[in-house]
Amino acid sequence: MLRPQDSLDQEVLAETLTIDPAPQPLHWTRDDFDNHLGLARFDQPAGALRFDYSVSIRQSPAGLERPFAGDPLPAAADRDHPAYLDRPYDDRVAVARYARDLLGPFLPAAPDIVRLIAEAIPRDFSYVRRAAKGIQAPAETIAIRSGTCRDFAVLAIDLLRSLGLPARFVSGYLYVPARDRLDVRGGGATHAWVQVLLPGAGWVDVDPTNGIVGNAGLIRVAVVADPSQAVPLAGTYAGTGEESLGMTVSVKVTRDRRAEASS
């Protein structure tokens, strides 16, 4: 799952994908959430597997509009979006307490809830890089006050769903201006954030790691109900127990200033 979505606010202009060794065959399809999914099979043994993917996109600004501020929470959310309201984590006391401390006794309008959560998580929690697989439960993240982008995304989703707002997990790429230099090699990785469904605005991107509301710097690849459905690279391997498996990932996102100047 490497190809960005085609949507109203982002358009794929060109792309190249090189897989070494070449798969036999490579088949493109869509998953249940309409994300692009490539299925690669290999008919020969190899000592290494490499994916090189390059894509050029055009992005239009999309943020949180305010003409509906003060509207009530969507009453039909439970009926229309059950997958995006499901709460799989049993320990809900810590999440309820954090939501109450954050929002107060009177529930704000939906746009204000989104802004408060987006501002609070980077303020209240420390970001740490963690290469190990897995995602912390929201209660664990609240307890230790730290996590990765995927931990913060899951926490934000659980907070939003607890308040009746449909929310989904997003996997993609993040533009970091400090890394936008030709001499940078590596240092990047895939990024995780959230989309929340708001009345009158549709699905709005929210990055709780960086306090971003809107799509600025966020390039969506996959939107899913559960993080396990948006693994960028996954597969099966056949070999001996003596062989060593490892993985390195490098993501670099830059702005095409020549295209901006000519548009």
N, C-alpha and C positions, 0 to 999 in steps of 0.2 A: 504494500500500500504506500506508494511513493508519489503518485500523480495527484496534483492539487485538483480540487473540485472546480467544475465550471458552474458559475452562479452569477447572479446579478451584479455582485461587487468584485468578482475576480474572473479573468478570462485567460485561459492557457493559449499563449501565442505560438510557442514552439517547444519541442522537447526531444531529448535523445536518451536512450537507455541502452547501456552496454552491459552484458552479463558474460563473465568469463569463468568457466567454460560456457559456451552457448547452450541454452536449453533446447530440448527436443520434445515437445514444442514449447513456445510461450503463448499463452492464451489469455486474452483480456476479457473481463466480464464485469458485472456490477454486483455488489452484495445487497443484502436486504435493506440497507439504508441508502442505496444508490451511490455508494462510494466506488471509485475505480479499484479493481482488484486484478492483479496479474498472477497467473498460475504458471509456474515454471517447473518442468520435469527434466531430468537429466538421465542419459542412457549410457554414460561412461564414467568410470571412477576419475577423481581428480584430487590433487593435493590441497587446493584452496578454491574458494568461491568468492567472486568479487562482483559487486553491483556498482556501476557508475551511472548516476542519473543527473541530468541537467535540464532545467526547465526555465522558460521565460514567461512571465505572466504580466498582465495589466490589472491593476487593482484600483477600484473606485472607493472613496471614503464612505463608510457606513457606520453610523453611531447610534446613540440613544436620543431619539427625538422626544420633545416635551409636550406636544399638543394634547396628549392624553393624560398628563400628570394629574393625579388625584382619582383616576379611574379605579374601581375596585378590582381585586384579584379576579382572574377569569373563572367564572363559576363552572364552566363546562370543561375545565382542565382534566378532571378525573375521568370523564367520559371519553374525551377526544385523544388524550395522550397518556395512557396508562403506563407505557414503557418508560416514559420520561418523568414519571412521578414515583416509581418504585424505589423503596429504600431498603437495600439488602443488608444493611448493618444493624445488628440487634441493639447495641448500646447507644440509645438515643438521648439519654439524660444529659450528657455533656454537651451535645449539640444544641439541645433545647435551652440549656443554661447560657451557652455562649450567644445564641440568638437573642435571648431575652436581655442579656447585658448589653448587646450591641444595638438593638432596636428599641428597647424600652417597652413599657406596658401597652402602648398604643401602636398598632401596625401601620407603618408609613405606606404611602402609595408605592406601587410596584417599581417605578423607575428609581425612587429613593432607596428602596431596599437593595436594588442592584448596586447602586453607587456606594452605599454604606459597606456592603460585603466586599466590593472590589477594593475599597480603601483600607478596610480593617485587616485583611489577611496579610498583606505585606508589612503593615505596621506592627501587628501583634505576633508574627511568626518569623523565624529565621530561615532563610533558604539554604539548603545544603544539597550538594550533588551526591547521588547515590547510584552506583552502577548496578547494584544487585537487583534482581527481579522482585516484583511484588509492589503492592501499594498499601500504605498504612490506612487503617480504619480511621474515620473522622475523629472518633473519641481519642485514639492514640495520638493523632496530630495535635489535638487540643491539649492533651496531657503533657507532651514533650515540647510543645511550642516550636517545632521545626519540621521541615519536610522538603520534598522536591516539588517540581511543578505538577507532577501527576498527583501527589498527595494533596496539594492545595486545590487542584481541580476537583478531586473527589469530595473534599471538605465543602467547597462552595456548592457543588451539586446537591449534597445532602442538606445543606442549609436552605437552599432555594426550594428544593422539593418539600422540605418540612413546612414551608410557608405556602404551599399550594402552587408554586410556580414551576412549570415544566422546565427541566434542564437536561442537557446532554453533554457528553464528553467529546472534546475535540482534540485531534492529533494533527500536528502540522509543523510548520517552520516559523521561526521568529527572526525578524530583522533587528540586529543589534548594531547601531551606527558605529560603535567603537571597534567592531570587527570588519567594517567595510573598508578594508585596505588590501592591496594586492599581495602584501608580504605576509598576510595571515594564513596559516596552514592549520586547519583543524580548530579545535577549541569549541566547536559547535555541536549540537545534537538536535534531535527532534524535540518539539515542545508540546506541552499539553495545556489546554485551557477549557473554557466552558462556553456553551451557548444557552441562553435563557429565552423562553418565549414570553413576549410582553404584548398585551393588547394594543393594537394600533401600530406596532413597530415590527412584529414578526420575531424571528430569531436574532438575538443580539449577542455579539461576541463579548466575553468578559474574561480577562486574563488576571486571575487572583494572585499570580506570582509577582506581577509588575504593576498591578493597580490600573490596568487598561480597560476602559469601557469603549467598545467599538473595535473596528478591525485594523487600526493603525499598527503596522508592523507584523500582523498576524496573517499567515498564509495557510488556509485550511486544506488539509488533505482528506481527513475522514471525520465524520460526525456519527456517534454511536450512542446507544443507551448505556453501555457498560465498557470500561476501559479494555477489557479482554478482547473486545471485538475490533480494536484499532491498533493491532501490533504492526509496526511498519514492515518488519521482516520476520517471517515464521516458517518453519518447515520441519521435515524429518530427515534424519541422517542415518545411514547404514555404514558401519565400520567396526573396527575392533576396539576393545576397551583400552588398549595400549596407546591409541592415538589421542592426541591432545586437541581439544576444540577451544577456540577463542574467537573473539570478535572485536573489531575496532570500527568506530563510526565517526565520520566527519561531515559536518553540515556547514556550508558557507552561503549566506544570503547577502546580496549586494543590490544597490540601486543602479539602474541604467540611466545615468544622468544625460547621456546623449539622446536617448529616446525622449526623456522629459523635456529637453531643450527644444526638440524639433516638433513637439506636439502643441 
